Amino acid sequence: MILKIYRIATILGVPFILFYLNWRKGNGKEDNERINERFGISTSSRPSGTLIWLHAASVGEAISMLQLIDKLLKEHANCHLMMTTGTVSSAQLMESRLPQRAFHQYIPIDRPPYVRRFIDHWKPDIALWAESEFWPNIITETRKRNIPMVLVNGRISNKSFTGWQRAPGLIKTLLQCFTLCLGQSDNDVDRLNQLGAPNSKNLGNLKFAVPPLPANTEALDSLRSDIGNRPVCLAASTHAGEEKIIATTHNNLKSRYPDLLTIIIPRHSTRGPEILCAIEPITANNILRSKGDLITNATNIYIADTIGELGLFYRLTEIVFMGKSLVPLGGQNPLEALNLNCAVLHGPHMTNFQWMSEQMIKLGCSVQVNTAEELTEAISNLLSDHKKRDNMIRIGHDFVNSQSEVVNSVAEEINKVLVTTHADT
């Protein structure tokens, strides 16, 4: 019943859909030059041969799929791969990161005519669905065409699990469209089974296979020259409400570490000026990277409000606070920091990476903090105790390498589905 109501609403709701898209365009959240792709219209032709369609919601999910994409394309010489995402930032990033024979398209709005147009044009041989973004019309229309679907790196958070339990018929219908569901952890597999997935298993988490984030060598050398021997702390992927805590922490540490430089990288780069205004009453001499401001000995906080430079700034420090975790928003991926020789701190709200953060605390490669005072003390301990910091970094490397075979295992399962599909046709 819920699925029927949803389908009718998306069919009749064109004015609301157009209003929503126009609002997103006005806020820079849509690509004006490629907006027709959101209606299932593409100027590109379908490549010949096998076409794998992989959908990832946004930047984090897309990056976690890169190693799998490489693996699949190497094993299938005549195959192409189409990645779909829904955000401008992920499209921009994928333009430079996707390998040959892989290309990007925007996912169509989940309205039946748009979805049908999209699927009829591309005719994928298999659809891989990353993590947890379930669009009912896209999933059911794909299934109607007997295109096999595999849920890859499936994640069901506490919030999602509770929400889906209120609509058990809908989620069961959607999950039964998948030939196979691969969960990130045993806990995710258990939840998928409870919600109605017919065939699910845990082969590991593909986020462990993400290679170290890249960095521009020239920019890295320039920043290192500007910073010199100053101690550096980084707050990565921060959200509103966290930057004031970071600024307070910086002030608390200045008496002990007068040369300290704090770098803030907001999750949304457009928030740079907003952050600058928010922290100015707390600490002075703060600058924005987007304005081309250069770090001097007087700089206290450097706001790196640019896109795609996380790998650059992780290389400038060994102490990273992961944002989105002091506010109840679920946290950000800590593996990227571990992969680039960083000791990790995070807040209590890591539900998006619950199993991962629990294991990191247990092993000793991360520390959870709850307040500015605790964050101050944790950073101070790491700045003063090189041995402790080095030990956390070493444990973090071991943790990242603990699932080194996950890409091979996932690719093998996908290949089984592809072989079966071709055999049936």
C-alpha angles and dihedrals in degrees: 000000000000091000091052092049091048092049093050091047092053092047095050097034099079095125091053092045092051091046090051093049092048090050090051091048090052090052095048093252096119132057106241094198092054101033092121089069087069086063092050094259119130133179090207125089124232110260117237122257129025116352121199114198115205121184122198121173101223146330101312095047092043093052092049089058098054098092091047090051091053091049095050094047092049091052094047110048095184095044131106127198127213117199119199125195134164104224134078093224092055092048091052092049094047091052089070100032106045115098127230114296090028124098140172133242131172115251111249120246107269096257117125099237092049093046094048091049090051096048094042090053099047101031095195119203093216136006122217115196117199124218117319116328104121115186106188100208095044093048096046095043090051091051092049088062091053091244107155115238129204124191105219124199088356116198128189110184124202090257094048093046092052091046095049091049086067089058103036096156094054098048092044090053091050096046092049088061088070120088089204136007118205112194127203092231142005088263091056091048091051091052093046089053092049091050092053109270106158097206122021138152142165117243096160137273119300091209086076089064097055109120119232111288112260126246135196106249095210092050091047093052091047094052093046089053092050093047097044114174097338117132110250132205123186131206107197130200095357126183134206111294095031102074093066089053090050091050091049090049090051091053091048090054097045094082090059098032107029093174094053117139118199120199120200120196110188117213088231111045094205089070093073098105091042091054092047090055092046096053100038093087088054103044134003133221098050123153142192124234091205089065093052093248113166125224113249133177088267095055113112104175125021113199108207097200097171135109127253099007102109091110089055095055097040085062091058097062145030095211120071132174111203112223132219087053105088086057120055096258103110106259135257132268109285095187092081090061094044089052091059100050100269133143106225132223123182142168128250096268104083100130092133087062100025101143091040096050092045091053092046092053091046093050094043104244095115139036125212118221129185106187142028088258092055091045090051092051094045093051091045091053092051094046092052100037109060092173093056091047093050091048092053090050092050092049089048091056091050090050093051091049093048092090099041094139098052095102093052092047094049093045090051092055092047090050090054090055091047092049091049091048094051091045090054092051 
